[in-house]
Amino acid sequence: QVQLVASGGGLVQPGGSLRLSCEVSTTQFTEYAIIWVRQAPGKGDEWVATCFTDNTTNYARFVEGRFTCSRHNDKNVVALQMNSLKPEDTAIYYCKTTDTWGQGTQVTVSS
């Protein structure tokens, strides 16, 4: 059974950067697409990005080229590099497979 843990969140000023990591515990890492989803205060789940098994990626429109999702198959890690962060990016960020959620990490963008 796959387990996922997101880390790397924190407090950053507008315009700053953070790199989130999703550690995936499974012997079949290369078979899972990894999805990033966020939950902002008072809002529902919002899809952010997907890293597919063939290393292709897809992003929500609001990302606007600021985020990059990458797979590191040698470490069972999927990273989400987030640049030019905005206050509206404040949320708990989760990584997940199609049917398993991982532990989230808090991202706060504030001056």
C-alpha positions as CSV (number, residue, x, y, z in Angstrom):
1,Q,0.0,0.0,0.0
2,V,1.3,3.4,-1.0
3,Q,2.0,6.1,1.6
4,L,2.8,9.8,0.9
5,V,4.2,12.6,3.0
6,A,4.5,16.2,1.8
7,S,7.1,18.5,3.3
8,G,8.9,21.7,2.7
9,G,6.2,24.2,3.5
10,G,6.7,27.3,5.5
11,L,6.2,31.1,5.7
12,V,7.5,33.1,2.7
13,Q,7.1,36.6,1.5
14,P,5.2,37.5,-1.7
15,G,7.4,36.9,-4.6
16,G,9.4,34.2,-2.8
17,S,9.9,30.6,-3.5
18,L,9.4,27.2,-1.8
19,R,10.2,23.7,-2.8
20,L,7.8,21.1,-1.6
21,S,8.7,17.4,-1.6
22,C,6.4,14.4,-1.7
23,E,8.0,11.2,-0.4
24,V,6.2,8.1,-1.6
25,S,6.6,4.8,0.2
26,T,6.1,2.1,-2.4
27,T,8.0,-0.4,-4.4
28,Q,6.1,0.7,-7.5
29,F,6.8,4.4,-7.5
30,T,7.2,4.6,-11.3
31,E,3.6,3.3,-11.8
32,Y,1.9,6.2,-9.9
33,A,1.0,9.6,-11.2
34,I,1.4,12.0,-8.3
35,I,-1.1,14.8,-7.9
36,W,-0.7,18.0,-5.9
37,V,-3.9,19.5,-4.4
38,R,-4.3,22.4,-2.0
39,Q,-6.8,23.5,0.5
40,A,-7.1,27.1,1.4
41,P,-8.9,28.4,4.5
42,G,-12.7,28.3,3.8
43,K,-12.3,26.7,0.4
44,G,-12.5,23.3,-1.0
45,D,-9.9,21.1,-2.6
46,E,-8.1,22.8,-5.6
47,W,-6.0,20.8,-8.0
48,V,-2.6,22.3,-8.6
49,A,-0.5,20.0,-10.7
50,T,0.0,16.4,-11.9
51,C,3.3,14.6,-12.5
52,F,2.6,11.7,-14.7
53,T,4.5,8.4,-14.9
54,D,6.1,9.4,-18.2
55,N,7.5,12.6,-16.6
56,T,5.0,14.8,-18.4
57,T,3.2,17.4,-16.3
58,N,0.0,19.3,-16.2
59,Y,-0.8,22.5,-14.2
60,A,-3.9,24.4,-13.1
61,R,-4.4,27.7,-15.0
62,F,-3.7,29.8,-11.9
63,V,-0.1,28.4,-11.8
64,E,0.7,30.6,-14.8
65,G,4.2,29.0,-15.2
66,R,5.3,29.7,-11.6
67,F,5.3,26.0,-10.4
68,T,7.3,23.1,-11.7
69,C,6.6,19.5,-10.8
70,S,9.4,16.9,-11.2
71,R,9.9,13.3,-10.4
72,H,13.0,11.8,-8.9
73,N,12.6,8.1,-9.4
74,D,15.9,7.2,-7.7
75,K,14.5,8.7,-4.4
76,N,10.8,8.0,-4.7
77,V,10.2,11.7,-4.5
78,V,8.1,14.2,-6.4
79,A,9.1,17.8,-6.0
80,L,6.9,20.9,-6.6
81,Q,9.1,24.0,-7.1
82,M,7.0,27.1,-6.5
83,N,8.2,30.5,-7.5
84,S,6.7,34.0,-7.5
85,L,4.4,33.0,-4.7
86,K,1.3,35.1,-4.0
87,P,-0.8,35.5,-0.9
88,E,-3.6,33.6,-2.6
89,D,-1.2,30.6,-2.8
90,T,-1.6,30.2,1.0
91,A,-3.0,26.8,1.7
92,I,-2.2,23.3,2.9
93,Y,-0.6,21.4,0.1
94,Y,-1.2,17.7,-0.3
95,C,0.3,15.1,-2.6
96,K,-1.8,12.1,-3.6
97,T,-2.3,9.3,-6.0
98,T,-5.6,8.8,-7.7
99,D,-7.0,7.2,-4.5
100,T,-4.6,7.8,-1.6
101,W,-4.0,11.1,0.1
102,G,-0.8,12.0,1.8
103,Q,0.0,14.2,4.8
104,G,-0.1,17.8,3.8
105,T,2.3,20.7,4.4
106,Q,1.3,24.3,5.2
107,V,2.4,27.1,2.8
108,T,1.8,30.7,4.0
109,V,2.6,33.6,1.8
110,S,2.6,36.8,3.7
111,S,4.6,40.0,4.3
